[in-house]
Amino acid sequence: MEIDNNVKRDEVESLVKELMVGENGKEMKKRAMEWKKLAEISAQKSTGSSYVNIEKVINDVLLASKH
């Protein structure tokens, strides 16, 4: 979905309705929830990149400053 520079109120209204109740909006919400779930799983796994990176920060910065 795109809005050009010469947007009209009724066009915006139509796009908002499509996002809120239309099939495209439902599909977007479904995909967003799937991404959210994958991000949560990745952040919780000890092998996930988020976990590994925060662990590295803790070890390199926070714990190193105590020595």
ChimeraX attribute file (.defattr): number of C-alpha atoms within 10 A of each C-alpha:
attribute: neighborCount
match mode: 1-to-1
recipient: residues
	/A:1	6
	/A:2	6
	/A:3	10
	/A:4	6
	/A:5	6
	/A:6	5
	/A:7	9
	/A:8	10
	/A:9	7
	/A:10	9
	/A:11	11
	/A:12	13
	/A:13	11
	/A:14	12
	/A:15	16
	/A:16	13
	/A:17	12
	/A:18	15
	/A:19	17
	/A:20	13
	/A:21	10
	/A:22	14
	/A:23	11
	/A:24	14
	/A:25	16
	/A:26	14
	/A:27	12
	/A:28	13
	/A:29	14
	/A:30	12
	/A:31	12
	/A:32	12
	/A:33	12
	/A:34	12
	/A:35	12
	/A:36	12
	/A:37	12
	/A:38	12
	/A:39	13
	/A:40	13
	/A:41	12
	/A:42	15
	/A:43	17
	/A:44	13
	/A:45	12
	/A:46	12
	/A:47	11
	/A:48	14
	/A:49	13
	/A:50	16
	/A:51	14
	/A:52	14
	/A:53	13
	/A:54	12
	/A:55	13
	/A:56	13
	/A:57	12
	/A:58	12
	/A:59	12
	/A:60	11
	/A:61	11
	/A:62	11
	/A:63	11
	/A:64	10
	/A:65	8
	/A:66	6
	/A:67	5
